[in-house]
Amino acid sequence: MKVDLNSDMGEGFGPYRLCDDEAMMEVVSSANIACGFHAGDPSIMTRMVRLAKARGVDVGAHPGLPDREGFGRRELPFSDEELRQQFLYQLGALSAIARAEGVRLSHVSFHAAMGNMVNRSEALSGAMMEAIRLVDPSLIVFATAGSIIESSAKAAGLKTLTLFLADRGYQASGALVPRGKPGDLVKDEAGVKARVRQFLRDGTVTAVCGTVIAMPARSILVHSDTPGSLELARLVRAEIAAAGGEVVPVSQLLS
C-alpha cells in the first residue's frame, strides 16, 4: 500500500508564518505551495521549493483568491474568465520559481473558496482544466472523489489524485462540513488517529451524523493551519507505517 501525505504550505507573508514549514516538510511527501494571492510571496515560495527539493518532496501549486484578509476563504464575485486568469498568474509564478530551482511542478490543488467555486461549476471547472492542459498536461489534479473537479480533469485528459482530508469533518453526502459549523475540524489526536486507521483499513470515514461513507482516496491531507497540524501529520505518517504502508510523493504514486 502506497499513500501520498500532503499539506498546504508556505501560507505566510513576509515575516509572518502560519506553521513550522521546515518541520512539516520532513513529514509530508507532497507540498501544496501557496502562490502569492491568499498567502505566500516570492521569498516564501522560493524557500519552500528549495526545502522540498532538498527533502525529495513533490511541489504543487496551491492557488487561491486574492484575499489575504480572508485567507482565501471568502467567495468573491469574479467572472469565470477572471478566475481563470488569476489561476494562470499563480501557476505561472510558482512554475517559474520552481524551474529556476531545477524543480518541475507535479500537481495542482485549489485552495478554499477558489476550489469551492471551481467545484460547483462545470463550465468554470472545464475552463480551469483546459488551462492546466495547455500549460502542462503532465500536472496531476488533486480532487475529492466524485467531484466536478475530478470529472472535468479526466475529461481534459489530466491525471487525478483523490484526497482524504484527515482533519476535516464530512457530511453523509461526502461533502465537507462547512467551516464554522459544528464538526468542521477534527483536531484531537485520538480523533484523527481513529479516522486514518479506519480509512487505511476499510477505505471509509464516519460522517458527523454517524453514517459510514466510502472514501476512495490515495492521498491524505493535513491542513497546516489546523491547530497542532505538525503533530497530526506525524501521527498520520505513523499510522500509515503501522498499517504496513509506504508514504510516497504523488509523482511516484501515479508513475
N, C-alpha and C positions, 0 to 999 in steps of 0.2 A: 504494500500500500504506500503510494507516494502522494503527499499532500503539500500544497503551497501554503505558506503562512505569510500574510501581508499586512501592512499597516499604512495609513495615510500619514505622511511625514513632511517635515520641513514647513510646518504650518505656523511659523512665527513671522516676525517682521523686524528688520533692523536688529536691535539688541534684545528683542522680546522673543522668548521661546515658549512653546506650548508643552513640550515634554523633553525628556533626555533622548534626543535623536541618536546620539552616538551609541548609547547603551541599547536602544531599540534595534539599531542596525545590526547588533551582534546576535539578535534573536530571530529576526524575520528572514525570509528568503526572497521576498519581493517588496519593493518600496514604491508607494504611490506618492509622487512628489508634487506638492502644491506649486502652481505655475505663475504666481505673482498677482492673481486677481483677488481671490478670497483670503489668501495668505501667501507668504513666500516673497522673495525678492531675488535679484540676480546673485547676490552673495550667498544667500542660503541655498539656492538651487545648485550653485556650483559646489558648495560644501557637501551637500547631500549626494550629488553624483560621485564626487571623489570618495566619500565614505563607502558608498555602495560598491564602487569598483574595487576598492581595497578589500572588501569583505566578500566579494563574489555574489552580491545581491543584485537581482534584476531591478531595472529602473523603469518606472512607468509614469505617464503624465496623469495628474490629478487636477483637471481644470474645473473652475467654479465660476460663479457670477462675480462681477466687480463690486463686491460689497464687504469690505473689511470689517466695518462696524457690526454687521450681522453675521460675520463668519461664513458668508455664502449660503446661509440657511433661510433667507427670506426670498420668496419668489418676486421678481421684478418684471415689469411689463415690456420686455424686449420682444421684437418680432423674431420669427424663426431665422431670418437671414442675419439679424444682428447677433443672435446666439451662435450661429454657425461661424460668423467672423470672429467672435470672442474666443470660441473654441480653437480655431485655427491659429489665432495670435498666440495663445498659450502653448499649444502643441509645438508651434514653430520655435518659440523661445527656448523651451526645455530641450527640444531636439538639437538646436544649435549648440547649446551649452554642453550637452552630452557628447555630441560629435567632437567638439573641441577637446574633450577629455578622453577621447578614444572609446566612448561607450555608445551603444545603439539602444534606443528605447525598445522595450519588449511589449508594452501594453498601455492601455488607456482605462482609467477608472474615473467616472464622473463623480463630482462632489455634490452632495446635499441637494440644494434647490435646483441646480442645473440638471442633475441626474433625474430628479423627480419630474421636471418639465419634459426632458427628453423621453422619459419612460411613459409619459402619458399621451404622447402624440406620435402616431405612426409616421406622419409627414415630417416632423422635426427629427425623429429618430432616423428615418431614412436619409435625410439630408446630412446628418452627422456621420452616419456610417459611410456614405458616399465620399464625404470629405476625408475620412480616415483612409479609405481605399485609394484615393487619388494621391495622398501624401505618402503613405507607406502601407501597402496591403499586407505586410507581414505582421503588423501590430495586432495584438490579441485584445479583445474587448472583455472587460470584467462586467458581469451581469448577474442578476438573480435568475434562477431557473424559471422558465415560462414567461419571462418578461418581454415587453415590446422591444427593449434594447437587444435582448438575446436574439429574437426572431429577425429583427432588422439587420443585425450584424451578419447572421447566417445568410440572409437574402443578398447581402452585398458581397458574399464570398469571404467574409472575415472569420477567423477563428475566435471562439469564445471560451471563457473560463467562468464557471458558475461559482457563486460565493455563498458561504455560510457566515453570518455575522455573529460572532460568539458573544458579543457584549450588547446586542440589541434584542428587544423583545419582538416576538412575531404574533400576528393575528391568525385566526383559524384559516383565513384566506391565503396565507403565505406572505401577505404584505407586512411590512414592519409597523410596529406601534408608533404612531407619530410622536416626535419629540415633544416633551412637556406633558404627555399623557401617562397615567399610571402604567408601570411595567415597561416603559420605553427603554430603559437602560438596565443591563444586568452587570453589576459592578462588584458583587461579592465573589470572592474566590470559590466558595463552595458551589454557588450557582453556576458560574462559568465552567468549572470542572465537570459538574454533572451534565451540562448541556453538551460539552465537547465529547465526553465519553459516550453519551447517547448517540451523537452524530456519527462518531467513528465506528461504533458497534452496529447501529441499526440504520444509519442513513436517515434519521428522523430528528425532529426537535419538538418539544412540547410548547404549544402556544400559550399565551397568557390566560386563556379561558380553560386550559387543561386539555385541549384537543391535541392529539399527536399527529403531526403532519410530515409528509415526506420532504427531505432536504437533499436533493441530488446535486451535491456540490463537490468540487475538488480543491477548493481554496478556502482557508479560514481567515477572516478579517478581524483584527482588533483595532479599534479607533484609538489614535494616540491621545485624543482629548478626553477619553473616558478616565475618570479618577482611578489611579493605580494601574494604568494601562501597561506599564513595563512589567510589573509582576504578573498581570493577567496574561500577557504574551508569553512570558516564561512558563507559566503554568500550562498554557495551551501546548507549547512545544514539548513539555514533559509528558503530557497526556498522549500526544502523538507517538512519542518514543515508547511509552508504556504499552501502547496498543500494537507495537511492532511495526509502526510506520516510519517513513523517512520524509523529512522536510526538504523539499527541492524547489528551486526557482520556477516560475511559471514557464519560462522558455524551455526548460528541461522536461517539465511535466507534459508539455504538448509537442515535444520534438518527435 
